[in-house]
Amino acid sequence: MTRSIDYGNLMHRAMRGLIQEVLVGVAKSGLPGKHHFFITFDTMHPDVEIADWLSDRYPGEMTIVLQHWFDGLEVTDEGFAVTLNFGDNPEPLYIPYDAIKTFVDPSVEFGLRFETQEDETEDDDEVEEAPMDEMAEPAPTKTKSEKAQVVSLDSFRK
């Protein structure tokens, strides 16, 4: 039996923890300055709770914006709940962290992309830090030898 450190899974949990910490601060004190978030999530994740009409309209993924108007932001260890306005209709949403595909704060050019790698021997998720200009493009498929990457946060520091 071969043992190894599962860096991909550790990074996955750390980045979800970062999102949780940021949202806890916003729930307590509101959005500081010009910060705002684009959060893309898997609408078919079994623990996502959204209105039927939203899941019908967005059958694979959906991007929400936390910026000018949102209400009732509640953050837990598993996910967050928030009420957003869709055409003057407030709708409650619950999004588990495991359903998040991207988390972007364009005000400071910070973005995280969570990708699931289809692999015969691994079912773990990988997290990849992505510059803002790459957020809209699909990630290229990686071969087994290309999976190990060093993630640097220096590009996001001012």
Secondary structure as GFF3:
##gff-version 3
##sequence-region A 1 158
A	DSSP	alpha_helix	7	29	.	.	.	ID=ss1
A	DSSP	beta_strand	37	42	.	.	.	ID=ss2
A	DSSP	alpha_helix	52	57	.	.	.	ID=ss3
A	DSSP	beta_strand	61	66	.	.	.	ID=ss4
A	DSSP	beta_strand	71	75	.	.	.	ID=ss5
A	DSSP	beta_strand	79	86	.	.	.	ID=ss6
A	DSSP	beta_strand	89	96	.	.	.	ID=ss7
A	DSSP	three_ten_helix	97	99	.	.	.	ID=ss8
A	DSSP	beta_strand	100	105	.	.	.	ID=ss9
A	DSSP	three_ten_helix	106	108	.	.	.	ID=ss10
A	DSSP	beta_strand	110	116	.	.	.	ID=ss11
A	DSSP	beta_strand	125	129	.	.	.	ID=ss12
A	DSSP	three_ten_helix	132	134	.	.	.	ID=ss13
A	DSSP	three_ten_helix	144	146	.	.	.	ID=ss14
A	DSSP	three_ten_helix	154	156	.	.	.	ID=ss15
###
